[in-house]
């Protein structure tokens, strides 16, 4: 019996001058987009060095296959 569990969903990442930092994961695209939009609005009011929050699909599996 295979113990392979696929990870699906979307992640919100903060794009910085030095790379990307994962902020959160959500099961649906709508949830991730809503949170990224909310974080972008907050970043405009008080910049902390993040250029933009982006939504990306989660890739890979927990089983390492």
TIKOL-984403 format. One record per atom (N, C-alpha, C): residue in three letters; residue number from 1; y, z, x; atom name. Coordinates in pm, 1 decimal. Example, Ala and Ser with C-alpha at 12.3 -4.5 7.8 and 13.67 -1.06 7.14 Angstrom:
BEGIN
Ala, 1, -569.0, 780.0, 1319.0, N .
Ala, 1, -450.0, 780.0, 1230.0, CA .
Ala, 1, -330.0, 780.0, 1320.0, C .
Ser, 2, -225.0, 708.0, 1285.0, N .
Ser, 2, -106.0, 714.0, 1367.0, CA .
Ser, 2, 3.0, 787.0, 1290.0, C .
//
This chain:
BEGIN
Unk, 1, -118.8, 0.0, 84.7, N .
Unk, 1, 0.0, 0.0, 0.0, CA .
Unk, 1, 124.6, 0.0, 88.9, C .
Unk, 2, 217.5, -85.5, 60.7, N .
Unk, 2, 338.2, -99.5, 141.9, CA .
Unk, 2, 442.3, 4.2, 101.5, C .
Unk, 3, 506.6, 64.0, 203.5, N .
Unk, 3, 612.4, 161.8, 176.2, CA .
Unk, 3, 750.1, 98.6, 189.2, C .
Unk, 4, 753.5, -33.8, 189.8, N .
Unk, 4, 879.4, -106.6, 205.5, CA .
Unk, 4, 966.9, -91.1, 81.4, C .
Unk, 5, 1087.1, -40.1, 102.3, N .
Unk, 5, 1182.6, -23.4, -6.5, CA .
Unk, 5, 1306.6, -102.6, 29.7, C .
Unk, 6, 1341.7, -199.7, -51.6, N .
Unk, 6, 1459.6, -280.7, -22.8, CA .
Unk, 6, 1585.9, -209.0, -65.3, C .
Unk, 7, 1685.9, -216.1, 18.7, N .
Unk, 7, 1816.5, -158.4, -12.3, CA .
Unk, 7, 1904.4, -270.6, -64.9, C .
Unk, 8, 1950.5, -255.1, -185.7, N .
Unk, 8, 2038.5, -354.5, -245.1, CA .
Unk, 8, 2166.1, -287.5, -288.8, C .
Unk, 9, 2267.9, -367.0, -301.0, N .
Unk, 9, 2395.0, -314.0, -345.0, CA .
Unk, 9, 2506.9, -369.1, -259.3, C .
Unk, 10, 2618.4, -299.4, -262.7, N .
Unk, 10, 2737.9, -344.9, -192.5, CA .
Unk, 10, 2801.0, -227.3, -121.5, C .
Unk, 11, 2863.6, -254.7, -8.1, N .
Unk, 11, 2930.9, -149.9, 66.7, CA .
Unk, 11, 3078.0, -182.6, 80.7, C .
Unk, 12, 3158.0, -77.8, 86.4, N .
Unk, 12, 3301.6, -89.9, 110.3, CA .
Unk, 12, 3322.1, -54.4, 256.5, C .
Unk, 13, 3388.2, -144.2, 330.5, N .
Unk, 13, 3415.3, -118.6, 471.5, CA .
Unk, 13, 3565.1, -124.0, 496.5, C .
Unk, 14, 3610.5, -40.2, 589.5, N .
Unk, 14, 3750.4, -39.4, 631.2, CA .
Unk, 14, 3760.2, -126.0, 755.4, C .
Unk, 15, 3837.8, -233.3, 747.6, N .
Unk, 15, 3858.9, -321.5, 861.9, CA .
Unk, 15, 3973.2, -264.5, 944.6, C .
Unk, 16, 3947.1, -238.9, 1072.3, N .
Unk, 16, 4048.5, -184.1, 1161.8, CA .
Unk, 16, 4070.0, -281.5, 1277.3, C .
Unk, 17, 4159.6, -247.6, 1365.0, N .
Unk, 17, 4182.5, -330.8, 1483.1, CA .
Unk, 17, 4062.7, -326.6, 1577.3, C .
Unk, 18, 3979.0, -223.2, 1565.2, N .
Unk, 18, 3868.1, -204.4, 1657.8, CA .
Unk, 18, 3732.0, -235.6, 1597.2, C .
Unk, 19, 3727.4, -284.2, 1475.1, N .
Unk, 19, 3600.8, -316.3, 1410.6, CA .
Unk, 19, 3600.3, -271.8, 1265.9, C .
Unk, 20, 3478.6, -251.5, 1213.2, N .
Unk, 20, 3462.9, -212.6, 1073.3, CA .
Unk, 20, 3394.3, -77.4, 1063.9, C .
Unk, 21, 3435.4, 1.7, 965.1, N .
Unk, 21, 3377.6, 132.5, 939.2, CA .
Unk, 21, 3329.4, 133.9, 794.5, C .
Unk, 22, 3201.5, 163.8, 773.2, N .
Unk, 22, 3149.9, 171.3, 637.2, CA .
Unk, 22, 3202.5, 297.1, 569.2, C .
Unk, 23, 3257.0, 279.2, 449.0, N .
Unk, 23, 3317.7, 389.6, 375.7, CA .
Unk, 23, 3223.5, 441.5, 266.5, C .
Unk, 24, 3161.9, 350.3, 191.0, N .
Unk, 24, 3076.0, 390.2, 79.9, CA .
Unk, 24, 2984.7, 275.3, 39.7, C .
Unk, 25, 2879.6, 309.3, -38.0, N .
Unk, 25, 2788.3, 208.0, -94.3, CA .
Unk, 25, 2780.4, 227.1, -245.1, C .
Unk, 26, 2769.7, 114.2, -315.5, N .
Unk, 26, 2761.7, 116.2, -460.7, CA .
Unk, 26, 2653.4, 19.6, -507.1, C .
Unk, 27, 2589.5, 48.5, -620.9, N .
Unk, 27, 2482.4, -38.9, -669.4, CA .
Unk, 27, 2530.9, -171.7, -727.8, C .
Unk, 28, 2656.4, -176.5, -773.1, N .
Unk, 28, 2706.3, -299.9, -834.7, CA .
Unk, 28, 2831.5, -350.0, -763.5, C .
Unk, 29, 2851.7, -479.5, -771.6, N .
Unk, 29, 2969.3, -541.7, -712.4, CA .
Unk, 29, 3097.1, -491.4, -776.9, C .
Unk, 30, 3094.4, -473.0, -907.5, N .
Unk, 30, 3213.2, -427.8, -980.0, CA .
Unk, 30, 3259.7, -290.7, -932.4, C .
Unk, 31, 3164.7, -198.7, -910.5, N .
Unk, 31, 3200.7, -65.4, -863.4, CA .
Unk, 31, 3262.4, -71.7, -723.8, C .
Unk, 32, 3202.4, -151.1, -636.1, N .
Unk, 32, 3252.2, -163.7, -498.7, CA .
Unk, 32, 3390.7, -226.9, -496.6, C .
Unk, 33, 3410.7, -331.4, -577.0, N .
Unk, 33, 3541.9, -396.7, -581.7, CA .
Unk, 33, 3648.6, -302.5, -636.7, C .
Unk, 34, 3613.4, -223.3, -737.0, N .
Unk, 34, 3708.4, -128.6, -795.0, CA .
Unk, 34, 3752.0, -27.3, -690.2, C .
Unk, 35, 3655.0, 26.9, -614.1, N .
Unk, 35, 3687.1, 127.6, -513.3, CA .
Unk, 35, 3768.2, 67.3, -398.6, C .
Unk, 36, 3734.7, -54.8, -356.1, N .
Unk, 36, 3809.4, -120.2, -248.6, CA .
Unk, 36, 3954.1, -145.0, -291.8, C .
Unk, 37, 3972.6, -188.1, -415.0, N .
Unk, 37, 4107.7, -212.0, -466.9, CA .
Unk, 37, 4187.5, -81.3, -468.9, C .
Unk, 38, 4122.7, 27.2, -512.7, N .
Unk, 38, 4188.1, 157.6, -517.2, CA .
Unk, 38, 4226.9, 204.5, -376.3, C .
Unk, 39, 4137.3, 186.7, -280.0, N .
Unk, 39, 4166.1, 227.1, -141.7, CA .
Unk, 39, 4276.0, 141.1, -79.8, C .
Unk, 40, 4279.0, 11.0, -110.9, N .
Unk, 40, 4384.2, -76.6, -59.2, CA .
Unk, 40, 4521.3, -34.5, -112.0, C .
Unk, 41, 4527.9, 4.0, -239.2, N .
Unk, 41, 4654.9, 50.2, -296.1, CA .
Unk, 41, 4700.7, 178.2, -227.9, C .
Unk, 42, 4607.9, 270.6, -202.9, N .
Unk, 42, 4641.2, 395.5, -135.1, CA .
Unk, 42, 4686.3, 369.4, 9.0, C .
Unk, 43, 4620.8, 274.8, 76.8, N .
Unk, 43, 4655.8, 243.0, 215.5, CA .
Unk, 43, 4795.8, 182.4, 225.2, C .
Unk, 44, 4838.1, 109.8, 123.1, N .
Unk, 44, 4973.9, 52.9, 122.9, CA .
Unk, 44, 5079.4, 162.7, 114.3, C .
Unk, 45, 5047.8, 269.6, 39.8, N .
Unk, 45, 5143.0, 380.0, 23.7, CA .
Unk, 45, 5151.0, 467.1, 148.7, C .
Unk, 46, 5037.8, 487.5, 216.4, N .
Unk, 46, 5037.3, 571.5, 337.3, CA .
Unk, 46, 4940.3, 512.9, 439.8, C .
Unk, 47, 4987.6, 417.9, 520.2, N .
Unk, 47, 4901.2, 350.8, 617.9, CA .
Unk, 47, 4843.4, 448.6, 720.1, C .
Unk, 48, 4712.5, 431.1, 750.8, N .
Unk, 48, 4645.6, 517.8, 847.6, CA .
Unk, 48, 4580.0, 435.8, 958.3, C .
Unk, 49, 4622.7, 312.8, 976.0, N .
Unk, 49, 4562.9, 229.6, 1079.5, CA .
Unk, 49, 4457.7, 132.7, 1028.2, C .
Unk, 50, 4421.9, 142.9, 899.0, N .
Unk, 50, 4327.2, 48.1, 842.0, CA .
Unk, 50, 4403.9, -72.9, 792.1, C .
Unk, 51, 4354.1, -190.1, 823.9, N .
Unk, 51, 4421.4, -311.3, 781.0, CA .
Unk, 51, 4387.4, -346.0, 636.9, C .
Unk, 52, 4257.6, -330.3, 601.1, N .
Unk, 52, 4215.1, -369.4, 467.7, CA .
Unk, 52, 4076.9, -312.9, 439.9, C .
Unk, 53, 4049.2, -287.8, 312.7, N .
Unk, 53, 3915.6, -247.4, 270.3, CA .
Unk, 53, 3846.3, -368.9, 210.7, C .
Unk, 54, 3724.7, -395.4, 253.5, N .
Unk, 54, 3649.7, -512.8, 211.9, CA .
Unk, 54, 3518.3, -473.0, 146.9, C .
Unk, 55, 3464.0, -561.6, 61.7, N .
Unk, 55, 3334.1, -541.3, -0.3, CA .
Unk, 55, 3236.3, -639.0, 63.6, C .
Unk, 56, 3119.0, -587.6, 104.4, N .
Unk, 56, 3015.7, -670.2, 164.3, CA .
Unk, 56, 2881.9, -634.7, 103.9, C .
Unk, 57, 2789.6, -730.0, 93.5, N .
Unk, 57, 2655.4, -697.3, 43.5, CA .
Unk, 57, 2579.4, -617.0, 148.7, C .
Unk, 58, 2494.7, -526.0, 100.3, N .
Unk, 58, 2409.8, -449.0, 190.3, CA .
Unk, 58, 2292.5, -538.7, 228.1, C .
Unk, 59, 2263.1, -546.2, 355.5, N .
Unk, 59, 2154.6, -632.2, 403.8, CA .
Unk, 59, 2043.7, -547.0, 465.0, C .
Unk, 60, 1922.6, -601.2, 464.9, N .
Unk, 60, 1812.0, -533.8, 530.1, CA .
Unk, 60, 1729.2, -453.0, 434.0, C .
Unk, 61, 1630.3, -383.2, 490.7, N .
Unk, 61, 1541.7, -298.8, 410.7, CA .
Unk, 61, 1515.7, -169.7, 484.1, C .
Unk, 62, 1475.8, -66.9, 411.3, N .
Unk, 62, 1449.0, 63.3, 470.0, CA .
Unk, 62, 1318.2, 63.0, 547.5, C .
Unk, 63, 1228.6, -30.8, 518.1, N .
Unk, 63, 1099.6, -38.6, 585.1, CA .
Unk, 63, 1106.8, -103.3, 721.5, C .
Unk, 64, 1221.0, -155.9, 760.3, N .
Unk, 64, 1237.8, -216.9, 889.8, CA .
Unk, 64, 1178.6, -354.8, 901.8, C .
Unk, 65, 1141.6, -415.6, 789.9, N .
Unk, 65, 1082.6, -550.1, 793.9, CA .
Unk, 65, 1185.8, -655.9, 767.1, C .
//
